[in-house]
Structures are given as structure tokens and as C-alpha cells.
Amino acid sequence: MIFNAVLKNPKREEYGEATVPFPIPPNEYESILEQMEALELGDAVRQDCRISEIDGACTILKRLEGGSVNLDELDYLAKRLDSFTDQEAAQFQAAAVKFGISGIKDFINLTFCCQQATVITDFSDLEQIGRNHYLTLHGGCAPTKELERLDARHFALELICNTDGYVTPYGVIYDNGIQMEELYDGVHFPCYLYDQSELVLGVFSQTGWDGVPTWLYLPMPERQLERLLERDCLTPENTGYKITNSALSAKVRYIAEKPGSSILELNEMCAAISTLDKHGRTKLDAVIEMAGPENPLQIGRLAKSLDQFDFVPNICSAEDYGRYLIQESGRFSFDENLDSYYNYQTCGQNQMDSETGMFVPEGYVICQRALSLDELLPETSEEQDLEMGGL
């Protein structure tokens, strides 16, 4: 449910307006923030953006027009709404009318409970109304056999005849007694994974996990990361974190969880890894085994330098390597009728003797030229001149 908002500075109307798409595309976040700053807008905490107009499918948001919002609040609300089905959109908008909601904070909190309300937009199919109402009362799911036993038409009539519905432009709503909780307190956005992320971090003050965490979804634009921390008076340097969700391999996560890892370095590492496909991630694990990086920054550098390595997966011996070279590498013209005459062991061993390679659990990884860690990776904490893989 994407929408555009026209924003202006109520104290400097002569500066003009800016039209911003929501949710804000990550690759446009920095440039949009620059637009806001040119209007003296976009504070990380204050609601300093006046909404002149909102244009999108979710028309209830027009209630925000004329009011002030925070840029990241509006972005978070847009991400929540963008995941909604048509039915959830109807529930959200009808509930906003029923409960008289018009502020950004309440809109955000409503996205977490509006699914508990039953909204009827079409009274022509009582069977469907009954099933939808039953599913709504049961959290959106129910066993198939249970639904088959349900007298859906009777269930719908009981609702319509015995419960007071509230008519809205978005349908007739039966609120089912829902209570809206303050999950968003005006500072901390509740945990919500909008896009696939490499790491989800719960961030807290170095003094301890003694309150509501700030949630980060890596990789993300660096300025967005810093602004989310600023909302809780934090900086990347004075925080601790817990990894609560990860798409990273066990090898990468092991290093990411080492004490002292910087959030900004983790973000840079995740940005580099996010560009890799499945084969690239397996290759990265193999290169990590060879190079022995010590921190996320070094892993990120390796992820960007994978073209410096060759990798043959799922082999564990010189004979396997020789078979790969003769049959699959394209270096030789392989004749399967002569298979028993090829000396794969010797071929593989001779090639290994002429290159910088290593067998690792993922296969065989080859460094294309003799590289030291100083050439490929940032300096280690000990500032030692380590040779890659001891070579």
C-alpha cells in the first residue's frame, strides 16, 4: 500500500514542498533526507514535517493532512500498511473510523490490532462472511476440518442479527471487543521485519538491556541507522546489541557475535553479503576458512573481493580436483570413453602444487595470486602482517 506525501516546513513555507514516496526506497533514503534538510526538515525525533497532501489507496490517511509527523514515523506506518491484504486494509480503515483515529501514533498502533475486527464489505455471500468472521475470531487461521464443520451461513446471520455493526465508508465493522495497546510509545518502533534482512539487532544502552530496545534491520542506509538510534539517545559507539534473527551462515554469525563488533561494521558487512547469491555465500564461507578474518569489516572486504578467488564446491581430495579439471573446468577435451585412462590423482596434485589452494569443508578454494591479509583486508587489531592461510 504505497503512497506519496507532500511535506513542507510550517515555519518556512516559502521554502516550498517536497513529495516523498512511502515506504522510502532504501537507495533513495539519503537523497530524500537531503531534500528534507534543504527545507530544514527531517529531524530524527521531532514531528517537524507538515503534511499538505497524501495520495494513495489508503484514503483514511488523509486524516493526517494538515498535521505534523516525523519522517521515520510515516515511513514505518507505510511499511506496516504495505504488507496488508485488501481485507486487512478494510479492517484498518474501518477501525480508524470507528475509534476516531487521526494521529500517526494511533495509526501505527492500530496496525497491530485491526485484524481482530470483522469488516463486511459485501453482504451478498453469507457463507464467506461466516468463514471470514470465524477466522477473524481465531487469529486468522483454523483447521480445514473445523471450517468444513462450520455452519458459516448461520454464523454470519448470528453476527449480523445479534451484534451492532458500525457503518463506515470502508464497510460495516464489528469490533469484537478489541483493545488497542500502545506498542509504539512514540520513540521505539516495534520489531517488524519489512524486507529480508541479513541481521536483526535489538540495540540497547551499554548499561544493559533495561527497557524497550531499538530494532535495526541490516543492511540499511547508514544515516537511517544513526537516526533510529538517535531517537533513543544512542549512538553506534555507546550501544550493545543482541542478534535476534539472522540469514547469515554460522561462520559469519560466529564472528558477528564476537564482543566488540561495531554496529556500523556489521552494517557494512551485511551490505556486502546481501549482494551474493547462494553459491557466492558458500564461496564466502570457504574463503573465510582460508583467510581467517577476525571481524565483520574483514568479512565485508572478503565478500567484495570474491573474484580474487576460485572455488570448486563439494570436493575433498586431489583426485576429486583432477576429475573436476578434466571433466568440468573446460580446460581439457574430455572423452568419456577414455575415463579409465585418466590419472585424476596426478592431474589434481600437479595443479595444486602450482597454485595457492586449500581444502575446506565447503570444497577447494584457490587464491588467484599470493595475497597477504594486509593487501586484501583492513589491519587486524594486533596490526600484524599475517599471511593468508599461512601461505
Buried (B, 14 or more C-beta within 10 A) or exposed (E): BEBEBBBBBEEEEEEEBBEBBBBBEEEEBEEBBEBBEEBEBBBBBEBBBBBBBBEBEBEBBBBBBEEBBBBBBBBBBBBBBBEBEEBBBBBBBBBBBBBEBBEBBBBBBBBBBBBBBBBBEEEEBBEBBBBBBBBBBEEEEBEEEEBEEBEBBEBBBEBBEEEEBBEBEBBBBBBEEBEBEEBBEEEBBBBBEBEEBBBBBBBBBEEEEEEBBBBBBBBBBBBBBBBBBBBBEBEBEEBBBEBEEBBBBEBBBEBBBEEEBBBBBBBBBBBBBBEBEEEBBBBBBBBBBBBBBBBBBBBBBBBBBBEBBBBBEEBEBBBBBBBBBBBEBEEEEBEEEEEEEBEBBEBBBEBBEEEBBBBBEBBBBBBEEEBEBBEBBBEBEEEEEBEBBEE
